[in-house]
Amino acid sequence: MKQSQLFTKTRKEAPSDEVSKNAELLIRGGFINKEMAGVYSYLPLGLKVMKKIENIIREEMNAIGGQEIVMSSLQEKETWEPTNQWSDAEVDIWFKTKLKNDTELGLAVTHEAPITKMLKGFLNSYRDLPFSVYQFQTKFRNETRAKSGIMRTREFVMKDLYSFSKDEEQHLEFYEKCKQAYVNIFKRAGIGHLTYLTFASGGMFSKFSHEFQTITSAGEDIIYVDENKGIAINKEVYNDEVIESLGLSKESLVENKAVEVGNIFTLSTRFSDALDLTYQTEAGEKKSAFMGSYGIGPARLMGTVVEVLSDDKGIIWPESIAPFKVHLLSLGEDVEVIKSANEVYEELVKKNIEVLFDDRVGIMAGEKFADADLLGMPYRVVVSTRSLKENGVEVKKRTEEKGSVISREELIKVLTNKN
């Protein structure tokens, strides 16, 4: 992509009503656009990041046997009445509407009930179990106050996976696989070292759950971390009984602010009982399917990465989810510089190396450097009169203070990890 043709532009300032670092940097960098409080559009750079995050999640869900589907965002009142979750007294974040014939509908908060209802037409025998399905699908939550940038919004994409098993034993086998898959996801996204499996309340679904919490000053939760064991306890369930049951001690737990980037729940038979989702056992008896629910918000993960992997200059994207691997800068109006920069660009494209080429004319070097730091690609490559005099290009990682001039041949080796 040539930056002169990129749909969006960088800004020096974010909207005055944005206080979160992730929203400020993402808006200034042209990754997202704020439409209203708690609602954002994803622009070309931001969408590239989102799709890379989704692909990491997709690969890990496929690896444990998940099958991808997409369900409707429109949900019927009758679907949620059996669990009493249509009631605003139980779930107060519905966006509700009506068809022209006055039929009440809701915009999806989540999909536990709809997937259970759907599977009544597909699940018959114990031979059909276990299995799991997942989706990347837009959810709507009528939050009283949207905050924390893209980490808490009123409209967002969620990866929600649902597992169906014969019994608790079979369920727990899959649950452990999914737990490890989540560990893999956060590691691949670049925040595994800051993310802890956290014992938490089950909220509206079950008594207890496991969250994945990332340490950040921007977090809304308080967790108590045992750094040696790599697990934590959410403040909402922090008590002597829980501490003892996990084999921890208060002395080993460190208090931190954190943001929830994923969660997994054992649903048991709550939804299958309410919606009569049964299967026939080997003995010919009817039994309710045993269920689990597993969620990750790709946008929340994206916002969390920005919160924890940024500096006073801008974003520092992990290579795995960066919109481009390389930010190529052409400095000055010298004909030879422009010619050489274009040659480097074409060579990178031929080698299938993702590159954003700052080919803009009339832009001072300082502004190009500032934009490169703000946008946060893993590598910055500069072609200038100085680099040409040294018969090469200057390459610098985003995490490094200074770069070095190397040959174009060496550059390709560095970027293709063939040193």
C-alpha positions in Angstrom: 0.0 0.0 0.0 1.3 3.5 -0.9 0.6 5.9 1.9 -0.3 8.6 -0.6 -3.3 6.4 -1.7 -4.3 5.3 1.8 -7.9 6.1 2.6 -7.2 7.6 6.0 -4.8 10.2 7.3 -3.0 10.6 10.6 -4.1 13.3 13.1 -2.2 15.4 15.6 -5.1 15.3 18.1 -7.8 12.8 19.0 -11.5 13.9 19.8 -11.6 15.9 23.0 -14.1 13.4 24.6 -11.7 10.4 24.3 -9.7 9.7 27.4 -8.5 6.2 26.8 -5.1 5.7 25.3 -6.3 3.0 22.8 -9.0 5.2 21.3 -6.7 8.2 21.2 -3.9 6.4 19.4 -6.1 4.4 17.1 -8.1 7.5 16.0 -5.0 9.6 15.6 -3.4 6.8 13.5 -6.5 6.5 11.3 -7.2 2.9 12.4 -10.8 3.6 13.5 -13.3 6.4 13.3 -15.6 7.3 16.2 -19.3 7.5 15.1 -20.8 8.1 18.5 -20.2 7.2 22.1 -19.3 3.5 22.2 -19.6 3.0 18.5 -16.6 2.9 16.1 -16.0 2.2 12.4 -12.9 0.2 11.4 -10.9 1.8 8.6 -8.4 0.0 6.3 -5.5 -0.1 8.8 -7.7 -1.1 11.8 -9.6 -3.7 9.7 -6.3 -5.3 8.8 -5.4 -5.6 12.5 -8.8 -7.0 13.3 -8.7 -9.6 10.6 -5.3 -10.8 11.7 -6.5 -11.2 15.3 -9.6 -13.0 14.0 -7.4 -15.4 11.9 -5.2 -16.2 15.0 -8.4 -17.0 17.0 -9.9 -19.0 14.0 -6.7 -21.1 13.7 -6.8 -21.9 17.4 -10.5 -22.7 17.4 -10.2 -24.9 14.4 -7.3 -26.7 16.0 -9.5 -28.0 18.8 -12.3 -29.0 16.5 -14.5 -25.9 16.4 -16.6 -25.5 13.3 -17.3 -21.9 12.1 -20.8 -20.6 11.5 -22.6 -17.2 11.5 -25.9 -16.7 13.3 -28.4 -13.9 13.0 -28.1 -10.8 15.2 -31.9 -10.6 15.4 -33.3 -12.7 18.2 -36.9 -13.6 19.2 -38.3 -12.8 22.6 -39.5 -16.4 22.9 -36.0 -17.8 22.6 -34.8 -16.1 25.8 -38.0 -16.3 27.9 -37.4 -19.9 29.1 -34.2 -18.7 31.0 -35.9 -15.5 32.1 -33.2 -13.5 30.3 -35.6 -11.4 28.1 -36.6 -9.6 31.3 -34.8 -6.3 31.8 -34.7 -7.1 35.5 -32.4 -10.0 34.7 -30.5 -8.6 31.6 -30.6 -4.8 31.5 -28.4 -4.3 28.3 -30.9 -5.4 25.6 -31.5 -3.3 22.5 -35.1 -4.2 21.8 -37.2 -3.4 18.7 -40.4 -4.6 16.9 -41.3 -5.8 13.5 -44.1 -4.0 11.7 -46.5 -6.7 13.0 -45.5 -5.8 16.6 -43.4 -9.0 17.1 -40.7 -8.2 19.7 -37.1 -8.7 18.7 -33.8 -8.1 20.4 -30.4 -7.4 18.9 -28.0 -10.1 20.0 -26.3 -9.7 23.4 -25.0 -13.2 23.1 -26.1 -16.6 21.6 -26.4 -19.3 24.2 -30.1 -19.6 23.9 -30.3 -19.2 20.1 -27.7 -21.9 19.5 -29.4 -24.2 21.9 -32.7 -23.7 20.1 -31.1 -24.3 16.7 -29.5 -27.5 17.7 -32.8 -29.1 18.7 -33.1 -29.8 15.0 -29.7 -31.4 14.7 -28.8 -33.2 17.9 -30.3 -36.7 18.3 -27.9 -39.3 19.6 -24.9 -39.6 21.9 -23.1 -40.4 18.7 -23.5 -36.7 17.7 -21.5 -35.6 20.8 -19.1 -34.0 21.5 -18.9 -31.1 19.1 -18.4 -27.3 19.1 -19.3 -24.4 16.9 -18.1 -20.8 16.9 -18.7 -17.5 15.1 -17.4 -14.0 14.6 -20.6 -12.0 14.9 -21.8 -8.5 15.8 -23.2 -8.1 19.3 -25.1 -5.2 20.8 -25.1 -4.1 24.4 -27.0 -1.1 25.7 -24.4 -0.1 28.2 -25.3 2.8 30.5 -22.0 4.4 29.8 -19.6 3.3 27.1 -15.9 3.8 28.1 -12.4 2.6 27.6 -12.4 3.2 23.8 -12.8 0.0 21.8 -12.5 -2.1 24.9 -16.1 -1.5 26.0 -18.5 -0.6 23.3 -22.2 -0.8 22.5 -21.6 -2.6 19.2 -18.8 -5.1 18.7 -17.7 -8.3 17.1 -17.4 -11.3 19.4 -15.9 -14.7 18.8 -18.3 -16.9 20.7 -17.8 -20.7 20.8 -20.3 -23.2 22.2 -19.5 -26.7 23.1 -21.9 -29.6 23.5 -21.0 -32.8 25.4 -22.6 -35.9 26.8 -21.7 -35.1 30.4 -19.4 -33.1 32.6 -16.5 -35.4 32.2 -16.6 -35.1 28.4 -17.2 -31.3 28.7 -14.1 -30.8 30.9 -11.9 -32.5 28.4 -12.9 -29.9 25.8 -12.8 -27.1 28.4 -9.1 -27.8 29.1 -8.3 -27.8 25.4 -10.1 -24.4 25.0 -8.3 -23.0 28.0 -4.9 -23.8 26.3 -6.2 -22.5 23.0 -6.9 -19.2 24.7 -3.4 -19.1 26.2 -2.0 -19.7 22.7 -4.1 -16.8 21.3 -2.9 -14.2 23.8 0.7 -15.4 23.4 0.4 -15.1 19.6 -1.2 -11.7 19.9 1.8 -10.4 21.8 0.3 -10.1 25.3 0.8 -13.6 26.7 3.4 -12.4 29.2 0.9 -9.9 30.7 -2.2 -12.2 30.6 -3.3 -14.5 33.5 -5.9 -17.2 33.8 -8.2 -15.7 36.4 -10.8 -17.4 38.7 -13.9 -15.3 38.5 -17.7 -15.2 39.0 -19.8 -16.8 36.3 -22.0 -13.7 36.0 -25.4 -14.4 34.4 -24.4 -17.9 33.1 -22.9 -19.9 35.9 -21.6 -19.7 39.5 -17.9 -19.6 38.5 -15.9 -19.0 35.3 -12.4 -18.5 34.1 -11.4 -15.1 32.7 -8.2 -14.2 30.9 -7.1 -10.8 32.4 -4.3 -8.6 31.0 -2.4 -6.4 33.4 -2.9 -2.7 32.5 -3.5 0.6 34.4 -6.5 1.1 32.0 -8.2 -2.0 33.4 -11.6 -1.9 35.1 -11.0 -5.1 37.2 -8.9 -5.8 40.3 -7.1 -9.1 40.3 -4.8 -10.8 42.7 -1.9 -12.5 40.8 0.4 -15.4 41.8 3.2 -14.7 39.3 5.0 -17.9 39.9 2.0 -20.1 39.2 0.7 -17.8 36.5 -2.9 -17.6 37.8 -5.0 -15.0 39.4 -8.3 -14.4 41.3 -10.8 -11.7 40.5 -11.6 -9.4 43.4 -15.3 -10.3 43.1 -14.5 -13.9 44.3 -11.4 -13.1 46.4 -11.9 -14.8 49.8 -10.2 -17.4 52.0 -12.2 -20.3 50.6 -11.3 -19.6 47.0 -7.7 -18.9 47.8 -7.4 -22.2 49.6 -9.2 -24.2 47.0 -6.7 -23.0 44.4 -3.8 -23.9 46.6 -2.6 -20.3 46.9 -1.6 -18.1 49.8 -2.5 -14.5 50.4 1.2 -13.7 50.8 2.0 -14.8 47.2 -0.8 -12.7 45.6 -0.1 -9.3 44.2 -2.9 -6.8 43.5 -3.1 -5.4 39.9 -5.6 -3.6 37.7 -6.5 -5.6 34.6 -8.8 -5.8 31.7 -10.7 -9.0 30.7 -9.7 -10.1 27.2 -11.5 -13.5 27.2 -13.7 -15.7 29.3 -14.8 -19.4 29.4 -17.9 -20.7 31.2 -19.3 -24.1 32.1 -23.0 -23.7 31.4 -23.9 -27.2 32.5 -27.5 -28.0 31.4 -29.0 -24.6 32.2 -29.9 -23.8 28.6 -30.5 -27.4 27.4 -32.9 -28.0 30.3 -34.8 -24.7 29.7 -35.0 -25.2 25.9 -35.4 -29.0 26.0 -32.2 -29.8 24.1 -31.7 -33.6 24.7 -30.0 -36.6 23.1 -30.6 -40.3 23.3 -28.1 -42.1 25.5 -26.6 -45.6 24.7 -29.3 -47.0 27.0 -32.0 -45.3 25.0 -32.8 -42.6 27.7 -33.2 -38.9 27.1 -30.6 -36.7 28.6 -29.8 -32.9 28.4 -26.7 -31.9 26.6 -23.9 -30.5 28.8 -22.8 -27.1 27.5 -19.9 -24.6 27.6 -19.5 -21.1 26.3 -16.2 -19.4 25.3 -15.8 -15.7 24.3 -13.2 -13.3 23.0 -13.8 -9.8 21.6 -11.2 -9.2 18.8 -11.7 -5.4 19.2 -11.2 -5.6 22.9 -8.0 -7.6 22.4 -6.9 -5.0 19.8 -7.5 -2.2 22.2 -5.7 -4.0 25.0 -2.7 -4.5 22.8 -2.5 -0.8 22.2 -2.9 0.0 25.9 0.0 -2.2 27.0 2.3 -2.1 23.9 2.7 1.6 23.2 4.9 4.4 24.2 4.8 8.2 24.2 5.3 8.2 20.4 2.6 5.8 19.4 1.6 2.1 19.0 4.0 -0.8 19.0 2.3 -3.6 17.1 3.4 -7.2 17.5 4.5 -8.5 14.1 1.7 -11.1 14.2 -1.1 -8.6 14.1 0.6 -5.5 12.6 -1.3 -4.1 9.6 2.1 -4.1 7.7 5.4 -5.6 8.6 7.4 -2.7 7.2 6.9 1.0 7.0 9.1 2.3 4.1 9.9 6.0 4.1 11.3 8.0 1.2 12.9 11.2 2.4 13.3 14.3 0.3 12.8 15.1 -3.3 16.1 13.8 -4.7 15.4 11.9 -7.9 17.7 9.1 -7.0 16.2 8.7 -3.5 12.7 8.5 -5.0 13.8 6.0 -7.7 15.6 3.8 -5.1 12.7 3.9 -2.7 10.3 2.7 -5.4 12.7 -0.1 -6.3 12.8 -1.2 -2.7 9.0 -1.1 -2.5 8.6 -3.2 -5.6 11.2 -5.7 -4.4 9.4 -6.1 -1.0 6.0 -6.6 -2.8 7.5 -9.3 -5.0 8.8 -11.0 -1.9 5.3 -10.9 -0.4 6.5 -8.7 2.5 3.7 -6.5 3.7 4.8 -2.9 3.3 3.3 0.5 3.8 5.2 2.9 1.5 5.3 6.5 2.7 5.8 8.0 -0.8 4.1 11.3 0.1 5.8 14.4 -1.4 6.1 17.7 0.3 6.1 16.1 3.8 9.0 16.9 6.0 11.2 14.1 7.4 10.2 14.8 11.0 6.5 14.4 10.2 7.2 11.1 8.4 9.1 9.8 11.3 6.4 10.9 13.7 3.7 9.1 11.6 5.8 6.0 11.5 6.2 5.9 15.3 2.4 6.6 15.7 1.4 3.8 13.3 3.8 1.4 14.9 4.8 -1.1 12.2 7.5 -3.6 13.5 10.1 -2.3 11.0 10.9 1.1 9.7 13.0 1.3 6.5 14.3 4.6 5.3 15.7 5.6 1.9 17.5 8.9 2.0 20.5 10.7 0.5 22.5 9.5 3.5 21.6 5.9 3.1 22.4 6.0 -0.6 25.8 7.4 0.2 26.3 4.3 2.3 25.0 2.1 -0.5 22.0 0.9 1.4 18.8 1.6 3.4 18.4 2.4 7.1 16.4 -0.2 9.0 15.2 0.1 12.6 12.7 -2.0 14.7 9.9 0.0 16.3 11.3 -1.0 19.7 14.8 0.2 18.9 16.1 3.8 19.5 18.6 3.8 16.5 18.7 2.0 13.2 21.6 0.9 11.0 22.3 1.1 7.3 22.4 -2.2 5.5 22.4 -3.4 1.9 19.1 -4.0 0.1 20.1 -7.7 -0.1 20.7 -7.9 3.6 17.3 -6.1 4.2 15.5 -8.9 2.4 17.3 -11.5 4.6 16.4 -9.6 7.8 12.7 -9.3 6.8 12.4 -12.9 5.7 14.3 -14.2 8.7 17.0 -15.7 6.5 20.0 -14.4 8.4 
